[in-house]
Amino acid sequence: MNGLPIDPALLAPLAPVAALVVALVGWSLVSLVRKPAQYLPKIVWAVVIVLAVPAGAVLYLVLGRGRGPALVDGDAR
């Protein structure tokens, strides 16, 4: 039961895509820990991010990431 033979030359172009997906999921999880979440509890967002790769990470970043405090004039200096 070897499965399908896979040529490594065909996998090489997928390596950058896989790296970007891992970075996106990692960024989403770090953001989830650091910022407030909207619409769902943080643990549910974490499950969505991990199980629905990469759609869960995109959903969290678009919909679930809470807004931080509003900036005031003195913050930019």
N, CA, C and O of each residue as an XYZ file, in Angstrom:
308
protein
N       0.815     -1.176      0.000
C       0.000      0.000      0.000
C       0.865      1.248      0.000
O       0.887      2.003      0.973
N       1.559      1.454     -1.071
C       2.416      2.617     -1.182
C       1.653      3.878     -1.541
O       2.196      4.975     -1.408
N       0.427      3.760     -1.987
C      -0.305      4.937     -2.419
C       0.168      5.367     -3.791
O       0.745      4.579     -4.541
N      -0.075      6.591     -4.102
C       0.343      7.121     -5.391
C       1.797      7.541     -5.334
O       2.222      8.175     -4.368
N       2.572      7.195     -6.362
C       3.952      7.681     -6.387
C       3.959      9.185     -6.663
O       3.313      9.656     -7.598
N       4.689      9.923     -5.847
C       4.744     11.378     -5.977
C       6.155     11.778     -6.341
O       7.117     11.430     -5.656
N       6.261     12.508     -7.420
C       7.551     13.003     -7.880
C       7.929     14.244     -7.066
O       7.147     15.194     -7.025
N       9.090     14.271     -6.423
C       9.493     15.454     -5.645
C       9.573     16.722     -6.481
O       9.412     17.820     -5.948
N       9.815     16.593     -7.762
C       9.863     17.782     -8.612
C       8.507     18.466     -8.700
O       8.430     19.672     -8.937
N       7.439     17.703     -8.509
C       6.108     18.298     -8.524
C       5.768     18.971     -7.192
O       4.930     19.872     -7.148
N       6.407     18.541     -6.123
C       6.148     19.126     -4.813
C       6.919     20.421     -4.572
O       6.501     21.238     -3.752
N       8.016     20.618     -5.260
C       8.856     21.801     -5.048
C       8.108     23.113     -5.252
O       8.288     24.028     -4.448
N       7.280     23.254     -6.281
C       6.554     24.534     -6.428
C       5.520     24.775     -5.327
O       5.094     25.914     -5.135
N       5.108     23.745     -4.609
C       4.128     23.919     -3.545
C       4.748     24.359     -2.217
O       4.026     24.769     -1.308
N       6.041     24.282     -2.096
C       6.703     24.642     -0.841
C       6.462     26.106     -0.446
O       6.159     26.362      0.719
N       6.583     27.076     -1.361
C       6.290     28.467     -0.950
C       4.837     28.666     -0.536
O       4.554     29.436      0.381
N       3.927     27.988     -1.196
C       2.516     28.099     -0.835
C       2.290     27.529      0.558
O       1.584     28.131      1.367
N       2.875     26.388      0.840
C       2.750     25.779      2.163
C       3.349     26.689      3.237
O       2.788     26.812      4.325
N       4.478     27.323      2.941
C       5.093     28.239      3.897
C       4.193     29.447      4.164
O       4.084     29.896      5.305
N       3.554     29.971      3.129
C       2.641     31.098      3.311
C       1.413     30.700      4.134
O       0.940     31.483      4.958
N       0.904     29.510      3.919
C      -0.251     29.045      4.685
C       0.126     28.875      6.151
O      -0.638     29.267      7.032
N       1.280     28.303      6.421
C       1.740     28.140      7.811
C       1.925     29.509      8.461
O       1.554     29.694      9.620
N       2.492     30.466      7.734
C       2.676     31.815      8.272
C       1.325     32.487      8.547
O       1.172     33.166      9.562
N       0.364     32.308      7.669
C      -0.962     32.892      7.856
C      -1.650     32.327      9.093
O      -2.227     33.071      9.886
N      -1.587     31.021      9.252
C      -2.199     30.384     10.428
C      -1.484     30.837     11.703
O      -2.133     31.131     12.707
N      -0.161     30.891     11.667
C       0.597     31.355     12.830
C       0.272     32.791     13.193
O       0.096     33.116     14.368
N       0.193     33.654     12.187
C      -0.125     35.065     12.411
C      -1.527     35.197     13.013
O      -1.753     36.007     13.911
N      -2.453     34.399     12.511
C      -3.817     34.447     13.022
C      -3.883     34.003     14.474
O      -4.579     34.621     15.281
N      -3.168     32.942     14.813
C      -3.185     32.458     16.188
C      -2.522     33.449     17.148
O      -3.001     33.643     18.265
N      -1.432     34.070     16.720
C      -0.778     35.076     17.566
C      -1.700     36.278     17.751
O      -1.813     36.809     18.856
N      -2.352     36.705     16.687
C      -3.292     37.811     16.773
C      -4.454     37.466     17.697
O      -4.928     38.314     18.453
N      -4.906     36.228     17.632
C      -6.007     35.784     18.487
C      -5.628     35.873     19.965
O      -6.453     36.249     20.797
N      -4.401     35.533     20.285
C      -3.953     35.591     21.680
C      -3.809     37.031     22.152
O      -4.124     37.337     23.302
N      -3.340     37.915     21.286
C      -3.006     39.280     21.691
C      -4.181     40.251     21.666
O      -4.182     41.219     22.426
N      -5.173     40.024     20.821
C      -6.255     40.988     20.646
C      -7.594     40.380     21.046
O      -7.739     39.158     21.089
N      -8.567     41.231     21.337
C      -9.900     40.699     21.632
C     -10.540     40.113     20.380
O     -10.232     40.525     19.262
N     -11.428     39.152     20.580
C     -12.113     38.505     19.460
C     -13.578     38.923     19.456
O     -14.155     39.225     20.500
N     -14.167     38.934     18.267
C     -15.576     39.277     18.118
C     -16.354     38.056     17.668
O     -15.806     37.157     17.029
N     -17.629     38.030     18.004
C     -18.622     37.066     17.533
C     -18.503     35.669     18.138
O     -19.533     35.031     18.352
N     -17.330     35.170     18.418
C     -17.153     33.833     18.985
C     -16.110     33.898     20.092
O     -15.267     34.795     20.091
N     -16.155     32.953     21.045
C     -15.082     32.883     22.047
C     -13.742     32.541     21.378
O     -13.700     31.957     20.295
N     -12.671     32.914     22.041
C     -11.336     32.695     21.476
C     -11.051     31.216     21.203
O     -10.425     30.887     20.196
N     -11.494     30.339     22.072
C     -11.215     28.919     21.867
C     -11.909     28.412     20.609
O     -11.358     27.577     19.892
N     -13.098     28.902     20.336
C     -13.805     28.502     19.108
C     -13.076     29.047     17.885
O     -12.928     28.345     16.885
N     -12.622     30.289     17.960
C     -11.845     30.842     16.841
C     -10.576     30.027     16.609
O     -10.199     29.787     15.462
N      -9.913     29.597     17.686
C      -8.696     28.797     17.534
C      -8.994     27.487     16.816
O      -8.223     27.064     15.954
N     -10.099     26.844     17.160
C     -10.478     25.600     16.490
C     -10.786     25.857     15.018
O     -10.380     25.079     14.154
N     -11.498     26.937     14.730
C     -11.814     27.279     13.336
C     -10.538     27.534     12.547
O     -10.403     27.058     11.419
N      -9.608     28.275     13.123
C      -8.352     28.595     12.420
C      -7.570     27.324     12.111
O      -7.035     27.176     11.012
N      -7.500     26.411     13.070
C      -6.682     25.208     12.902
C      -7.353     24.173     12.001
O      -6.674     23.514     11.213
N      -8.661     24.022     12.104
C      -9.343     22.980     11.334
C      -9.712     23.393      9.912
O      -9.797     22.543      9.025
N      -9.929     24.663      9.691
C     -10.343     25.131      8.354
C      -9.202     25.912      7.713
O      -9.343     27.099      7.419
N      -8.096     25.256      7.503
C      -6.907     25.898      6.918
C      -7.119     26.064      5.422
O      -7.574     25.108      4.794
N      -6.830     27.181      4.810
C      -6.533     28.505      5.339
C      -7.763     29.378      5.505
O      -7.646     30.520      5.951
N      -8.941     28.873      5.159
C     -10.160     29.682      5.218
C     -10.466     30.156      6.637
O     -10.953     31.272      6.814
N     -10.195     29.346      7.637
C     -10.450     29.742      9.015
C      -9.607     30.928      9.439
O     -10.090     31.820     10.137
N      -8.352     30.944      9.022
C      -7.474     32.068      9.349
C      -7.957     33.347      8.672
O      -7.952     34.418      9.279
N      -8.369     33.234      7.427
C      -8.864     34.412      6.702
C     -10.164     34.903      7.336
O     -10.349     36.108      7.509
N     -11.062     33.985      7.681
C     -12.310     34.376      8.344
C     -12.037     35.100      9.652
O     -12.662     36.119      9.944
N     -11.112     34.582     10.433
C     -10.793     35.249     11.689
C     -10.241     36.648     11.441
O     -10.670     37.603     12.088
N      -9.301     36.780     10.519
C      -8.684     38.084     10.290
C      -9.677     39.100      9.735
O      -9.565     40.294     10.011
N     -10.643     38.633      8.957
C     -11.621     39.553      8.367
C     -12.766     39.850      9.340
O     -13.153     41.006      9.510
N     -13.304     38.809      9.974
C     -14.503     38.982     10.794
C     -14.263     38.987     12.297
O     -14.892     39.763     13.017
N     -13.381     38.153     12.775
C     -13.298     37.907     14.203
C     -12.329     38.747     14.988
O     -12.427     38.824     16.212
N     -11.398     39.376     14.313
C     -10.391     40.149     15.040
C     -11.013     41.427     15.561
O     -11.543     42.231     14.794
N     -10.947     41.610     16.872
C     -11.507     42.804     17.494
C     -10.650     44.019     17.206
O      -9.458     43.920     16.915
N     -11.284     45.141     17.295
C     -10.560     46.403     17.085
C      -9.884     46.799     18.379
O     -10.441     46.630     19.463
N      -8.686     47.326     18.257
C      -7.970     47.819     19.436
C      -8.500     49.184     19.816
O      -9.436     49.685     19.194
N      -7.917     49.780     20.819
C      -8.369     51.113     21.218
C      -8.105     52.131     20.116
O      -7.130     52.023     19.373
N      -8.969     53.100     20.025
C      -8.830     54.125     18.994
C      -7.579     54.968     19.267
O      -7.249     55.238     20.422
N      -6.902     55.373     18.224
C      -5.726     56.212     18.355
C      -6.134     57.655     18.634
O      -7.158     58.133     18.145
N      -5.328     58.325     19.413
C      -5.540     59.755     19.660
C      -4.362     60.493     19.058
O      -3.389     59.874     18.625
N      -4.445     61.803     19.030
C      -3.402     62.598     18.363
C      -2.011     62.368     18.924
O      -1.048     62.399     18.158
N      -1.858     62.142     20.207
C      -0.549     61.974     20.811
C       0.095     60.620     20.523
O       1.290     60.451     20.766
N      -0.661     59.660     20.015
C      -0.110     58.319     19.784
C       0.870     58.260     18.609
O       1.738     57.386     18.583
N       0.753     59.152     17.657
C       1.584     59.095     16.465
C       2.946     59.731     16.682
O       3.798     59.639     15.798
N       3.183     60.356     17.791
C       4.448     61.072     17.997
C       5.489     60.249     18.670
O       6.599     60.727     18.904
